[in-house]
Amino acid sequence: MQDVNLPDQTIIIFALAFLLAVAVLVMALFAYLYKRQQNQLMKQEMMYREIAGRRRIRAADKKYVFERDNYTCQICGMSKDYMDSFEEGLGDYLLLEADHIQSVAQGGSGDDVDNLQCLCWRCNRKKGGRRTNEEVMDMIDYGIGFEDPEDI
């Protein structure tokens, strides 16, 4: 077997050093990309928790608001009792929801029951997080003032 001369050994050492440097750079790149992805996932999770946490209304608060508002939509006036006056049990189909009077996105308190109201699902969807009760009242063509007892 023939000995490798010094210049050939130097080239081999430089080639191995170069390959090692490339391997280290590739590993560093993958570590950076992994860390960046983990940070993005953590930010998304934190944003999701913040949104979910501020929109969640405790069950006890919902019950209090429904009882305080006598199970009546504060915009259109539809209520469980009103619906039951036409047909017993009909009021059970009125879908009532607890809504923030001033939305959390617009600076309203998320955990204050004085900032909550009882709305039917139709009024709550129309109101969203952008409109006031008065704006929705001007938009609707349903509710106590519009219902004809023969239609129900």
C-alpha angles and dihedrals in degrees: 000000000000122000117242110241124235099262091052091050090051092052091049092049092049091047091050091046090050092049090048091051091049091049091050091048092049091049091048090050092051091047090051093048091047092050091048091051091049091051091050091050091049091050091050091049092049091048091049092050092048093051094043092046096051095046096047114099116196117247092236090054091049091051091049092049093048092050093044091051091043092239089293128137106243093214109040098020097232111150140178091245092049092052092045089054088070099041127359109249095018090109090063087072093057103103108216124188136187110243135186110246090210108027120241089235089060095048103275121143113263098201104036115104089206087067092055130087138176114253134170114243094255094055092043092054092048092047097047113158096306109056135067126229091255092054091052092047089058091051103048129091097185137068137075094325093051103040120106112204091220090059094058 
